[in-house]
Amino acid sequence: MINQKGLYIETFGCAMNQKDSEHIIAELGKKENYKLINSPDKADLIIINTCSVREKPVQKLFSELGQFKKNKKDGSKIGVCGCTASHLGKEIIKKAPYVDFVLGARNVSKISEVIHKKGAVEVDIDFDDSLYNFQDYKVSDFKSSINISIGCDKKCTFCIVPHTRGTEISIPTDMILDEVKKSVDKGAKEILLLGQNVNNYGRRFSGEHNKTNFTELLQRVTSIGGVERVRFTSPHPLHMDNEFIDEFAKNSKIAKSIHMPIQSGSTELLKSMKRGYSKEWFLDRVEKIKNLVPDVAISSDIIVGFPGESEEDFQHTMDVLNIARFEQLFSFLYSPRPHTEAESFGNSVPLDIGKRRLRILQDRQLRILEEISKEREGKVFDVLFDKRCENGLLFGRNSQNHTIKAEGSADMVGKFGKVKVQEGFRTESRGVLV
């Protein structure tokens, strides 16, 4: 293509951010003649798609910007997108005046406009692009991620996301189904449904729309011919009603891995966090899911050192950890975020105590993972292979989202195969095709 320009994009944060980057790449590729490249020093446009859930990625932003300014070629532009763009806005350009534009997480559809406006700052969290048809961008020949909602209506006291992504709006069901069909027509076998609270789907649409909930959406997506596996992230424990859990259990096309972000095992702290459920509710949902799906893999998020956390509160969290036995855990020391209630709570946990608790939690989680890894040995799993590594091993994931490697030919990439696990490790397993 004549005069094609180079785009370099660096993405921090969650799966939603990854999808936003895909939208940016697609829009700029189809409308502005940009091609994705891996070298920022050769790019005509450098974009950092940011995360602001924790403090560290925000600090990293300005360090990265400084390096890009130092090494970029003459005439290239730099843009900042994502959640940090939403909450800092003009402050980014004040602090780094060489940044050409700032585009918030709720304004991705405007990317082809702002790249032509030096100093543009588009961070309106009330902007609604839920009806916008983004250009297509294919990351994988056999997997596709699809947004089903934008924004978040929850009021969690520790979370900045509602202030960066705005009010929750569901994307019309027909638009989602059309995107699934297009993905399948292009070879996708696995679909990942994305939203801040996917199982709150259908609460609000931009215009008139038939009443639809997440369980019904799952039924309609999995009924599309060619769809072999469906994943979703992230659900909210509060909305895990029996209808949803029953569908999760009985629908063979739904992957048997589920993210249940508890945040804390203490009911008192959960109230302070405004999570809307108790320790008992969470464990009841875990028990129901495990009874219906014995081979389920449950993952979670936990914050340690939230304001006011006592030793007893922490022990409640450890109690949940030991009962739920998460197969993956994202655990963090509490980080105060701007625009959140918890920022002004006071009663902070001393740093050394918070670090000690986090270390205890993570050490116990590692032991749980070692035990689970040995339980996989000798079992046979259906694996969708993503790639073939240089050492000749096929790399893929089973229904439980666990990484499994096995020797096999390159023509197995993009296909399902049965693998008997011979060796189980914390982060992956090795086996043989059967």
Secondary structure in CASP SS format (residue, H / E / C, confidence):
PFRMAT SS
TARGET T0000
AUTHOR 0000-0000-0000
METHOD secondary structure of the structure
MODEL  1
M C 1.00
I C 1.00
N C 1.00
Q C 1.00
K E 1.00
G E 1.00
L E 1.00
Y E 1.00
I E 1.00
E E 1.00
T E 1.00
F C 1.00
G C 1.00
C C 1.00
A H 1.00
M H 1.00
N H 1.00
Q H 1.00
K H 1.00
D H 1.00
S H 1.00
E H 1.00
H H 1.00
I H 1.00
I H 1.00
A H 1.00
E H 1.00
L H 1.00
G H 1.00
K H 1.00
K H 1.00
E H 1.00
N C 1.00
Y E 1.00
K E 1.00
L E 1.00
I C 1.00
N C 1.00
S C 1.00
P H 1.00
D H 1.00
K H 1.00
A C 1.00
D C 1.00
L E 1.00
I E 1.00
I E 1.00
I E 1.00
N E 1.00
T E 1.00
C C 1.00
S C 1.00
V C 1.00
R C 1.00
E H 1.00
K H 1.00
P H 1.00
V H 1.00
Q H 1.00
K H 1.00
L H 1.00
F H 1.00
S H 1.00
E H 1.00
L H 1.00
G H 1.00
Q H 1.00
F H 1.00
K H 1.00
K H 1.00
N H 1.00
K C 1.00
K C 1.00
D C 1.00
G C 1.00
S C 1.00
K E 1.00
I E 1.00
G E 1.00
V E 1.00
C E 1.00
G E 1.00
C H 1.00
T H 1.00
A H 1.00
S H 1.00
H H 1.00
L H 1.00
G C 1.00
K H 1.00
E H 1.00
I H 1.00
I H 1.00
K H 1.00
K H 1.00
A C 1.00
P C 1.00
Y C 1.00
V C 1.00
D C 1.00
F E 1.00
V E 1.00
L E 1.00
G E 1.00
A C 1.00
R C 1.00
N C 1.00
V H 1.00
S H 1.00
K H 1.00
I H 1.00
S H 1.00
E H 1.00
V H 1.00
I C 1.00
H C 1.00
K C 1.00
K C 1.00
G C 1.00
A E 1.00
V E 1.00
E E 1.00
V C 1.00
D C 1.00
I C 1.00
D C 1.00
F C 1.00
D C 1.00
D C 1.00
S C 1.00
L C 1.00
Y C 1.00
N C 1.00
F C 1.00
Q C 1.00
D C 1.00
Y C 1.00
K C 1.00
V C 1.00
S C 1.00
D C 1.00
F C 1.00
K E 1.00
S E 1.00
S E 1.00
I E 1.00
N E 1.00
I C 1.00
S E 1.00
I E 1.00
G C 1.00
C C 1.00
D C 1.00
K C 1.00
K C 1.00
C C 1.00
T C 1.00
F C 1.00
C C 1.00
I C 1.00
V H 1.00
P H 1.00
H H 1.00
T H 1.00
R H 1.00
G C 1.00
T C 1.00
E C 1.00
I E 1.00
S E 1.00
I C 1.00
P C 1.00
T H 1.00
D H 1.00
M H 1.00
I H 1.00
L H 1.00
D H 1.00
E H 1.00
V H 1.00
K H 1.00
K H 1.00
S H 1.00
V H 1.00
D H 1.00
K C 1.00
G C 1.00
A C 1.00
K C 1.00
E E 1.00
I E 1.00
L E 1.00
L E 1.00
L E 1.00
G C 1.00
Q C 1.00
N C 1.00
V H 1.00
N H 1.00
N H 1.00
Y C 1.00
G C 1.00
R C 1.00
R C 1.00
F E 1.00
S C 1.00
G C 1.00
E C 1.00
H C 1.00
N C 1.00
K C 1.00
T C 1.00
N C 1.00
F H 1.00
T H 1.00
E H 1.00
L H 1.00
L H 1.00
Q H 1.00
R H 1.00
V H 1.00
T H 1.00
S C 1.00
I C 1.00
G C 1.00
G C 1.00
V C 1.00
E C 1.00
R E 1.00
V E 1.00
R E 1.00
F E 1.00
T E 1.00
S C 1.00
P C 1.00
H C 1.00
P H 1.00
L H 1.00
H H 1.00
M C 1.00
D C 1.00
N H 1.00
E H 1.00
F H 1.00
I H 1.00
D H 1.00
E H 1.00
F H 1.00
A H 1.00
K H 1.00
N C 1.00
S C 1.00
K C 1.00
I E 1.00
A C 1.00
K C 1.00
S E 1.00
I E 1.00
H E 1.00
M C 1.00
P C 1.00
I C 1.00
Q E 1.00
S C 1.00
G C 1.00
S C 1.00
T H 1.00
E H 1.00
L H 1.00
L H 1.00
K H 1.00
S H 1.00
M H 1.00
K C 1.00
R C 1.00
G C 1.00
Y C 1.00
S C 1.00
K H 1.00
E H 1.00
W H 1.00
F H 1.00
L H 1.00
D H 1.00
R H 1.00
V H 1.00
E H 1.00
K H 1.00
I H 1.00
K H 1.00
N H 1.00
L H 1.00
V C 1.00
P C 1.00
D C 1.00
V C 1.00
A E 1.00
I E 1.00
S E 1.00
S E 1.00
D E 1.00
I E 1.00
I E 1.00
V E 1.00
G C 1.00
F C 1.00
P C 1.00
G C 1.00
E C 1.00
S C 1.00
E H 1.00
E H 1.00
D H 1.00
F H 1.00
Q H 1.00
H H 1.00
T H 1.00
M H 1.00
D H 1.00
V H 1.00
L H 1.00
N H 1.00
I H 1.00
A H 1.00
R C 1.00
F C 1.00
E C 1.00
Q E 1.00
L E 1.00
F E 1.00
S E 1.00
F E 1.00
L E 1.00
Y C 1.00
S C 1.00
P C 1.00
R C 1.00
P C 1.00
H C 1.00
T C 1.00
E H 1.00
A H 1.00
E H 1.00
S H 1.00
F C 1.00
G C 1.00
N C 1.00
S C 1.00
V C 1.00
P C 1.00
L H 1.00
D H 1.00
I H 1.00
G H 1.00
K H 1.00
R H 1.00
R H 1.00
L H 1.00
R H 1.00
I H 1.00
L H 1.00
Q H 1.00
D H 1.00
R H 1.00
Q H 1.00
L H 1.00
R H 1.00
I H 1.00
L H 1.00
E H 1.00
E H 1.00
I H 1.00
S H 1.00
K H 1.00
E H 1.00
R H 1.00
E C 1.00
G C 1.00
K C 1.00
V E 1.00
F E 1.00
D E 1.00
V E 1.00
L E 1.00
F E 1.00
D E 1.00
K E 1.00
R E 1.00
C C 1.00
E C 1.00
N C 1.00
G C 1.00
L E 1.00
L E 1.00
F E 1.00
G E 1.00
R E 1.00
N E 1.00
S C 1.00
Q C 1.00
N C 1.00
H C 1.00
T E 1.00
I E 1.00
K E 1.00
A E 1.00
E E 1.00
G C 1.00
S C 1.00
A H 1.00
D H 1.00
M H 1.00
V C 1.00
G C 1.00
K C 1.00
F E 1.00
G E 1.00
K E 1.00
V E 1.00
K E 1.00
V E 1.00
Q E 1.00
E E 1.00
G E 1.00
F C 1.00
R C 1.00
T C 1.00
E E 1.00
S E 1.00
R E 1.00
G E 1.00
V E 1.00
L E 1.00
V C 1.00
END
